[in-house]
Amino acid sequence: QVQLVESGGGLVQPGGSLRLSCAASGSILSINAMGWYRQAPGKQRELVAAAANDNSTLYADSVKDRFTISRDNAKNTVDLKMNSLKPEDTAVYYCHAFMALTKEDYWGQGTQVTVSS
């Protein structure tokens, strides 16, 4: 079992920045990848960014060059730095962890990000 606790989020004006943080606990040695998803009202949950244990990263096209994901394996955390935020980035953001051995997905409780003037 893995527990994920998110922090950060909130209200920001267009063009602003926010940082989301997620701390993992539990069976953390079994985690193969961590990342962030988001879900806007009326839309499906979508991948925002992910980072694997080999430090490879993956970004959604819509956030490339604006968002940066970073993992600290010593602290068991994954952060998402979001710059140049747009109203369309408004969503609930979820921290995610994946275990390849058991093919299990774990989710945080979600944190709201609202981009509005």
N, C-alpha and C positions, 0 to 999 in steps of 0.2 A: 504493500500500500504506500501511496505517496500523497502527502498533503501539500497543497499549494496555497499560499497566502499572498494576495496582491496588495499593493499600495500605490498611491499616486492617482492620477486622473483628476477630473474636475472641469471647470469652465474656463475656456481661453478664447481670446479673440482670433480671428483669421490672421494667419501669418505668425502666430505665436508658437511657443514650444511647451512641451510637457515631457515628463519622464515617468514611465511606469516601472515598478519593480515587483518582482515575484520571488518569494523565498520558498524553497522546497525542503521538506522533511520526511522522514520515514525511510523507505527503501530506495534511497537516492543513488546508491551504487548501481542499481539496475536501470537507471534512466539512460536512454540513448540519444534523446533529443529533447530540447525544450523550445518553446516559442510562444507566440501570441496570435490569437484569432480575434475577430471582432464580428459583432452582429448588430446591424442597424435595424430600426423598426420596419417590419414587413419584408425583411431580406434574410437570406440564408447566412449562417455563420461562414466566414471566410478566413483563410490563412492571411496573416499580415506579414509575419517573419518567423523564421525558425533557425535554430543553431544546433548542429550535431556535436557529438563528443570530439570529433576530429577538427572542430572549429570551422567547418564549412557552414555557410549561411545561405538562406533562401529568402527572397523578398517578393511580395506581390508587386506587379508592375506599377500599380497605382501609388506605391509608397517608396519606390526606389529613389535614391538620391535625397530623400527627405527623412526617412526613418533609419535608425541604426540599432541593431540588436547586439547585446553583449552578454556573455556568460562568465560568471566567476565560479569555477568549479570548487575552489577552496571554501567559498561561502555558500555554495549551492543556491546561487541566485541567477536570475536572468532579467535584464533590464531592456526597456525599449525607449530610446530617445527619439522623440517626435518633433521635428522642426517644420517650419512653413506649413502649419496646419491649415486645413481647408474645412469648410462646413461639411463637405461630404465625408470627412473623417469621423464625424459624430457617430458614436456607436458605444455599445458595451464591449469592453475589451476583456478577453479571457486569457489567462495564463494556461499553458498546455504542456504536459510532459508525456513522452511516449516510451514504452518499454518494448523493444523489438523481440525479446525472448518470449514474452507472454502475449505480445500484441495487445497490450492494454493502454488505454488512453486515460489520462487524469486531467481534471479541470479545476481551475480556481473558481471562486464565487463570482467573479466579474467585477469590473470597475467602470463607471460611466465616464466617457470623455465627450464633452460638448464643445463644439467650435461655433461660436456665434458672436456677433457684434451687439 
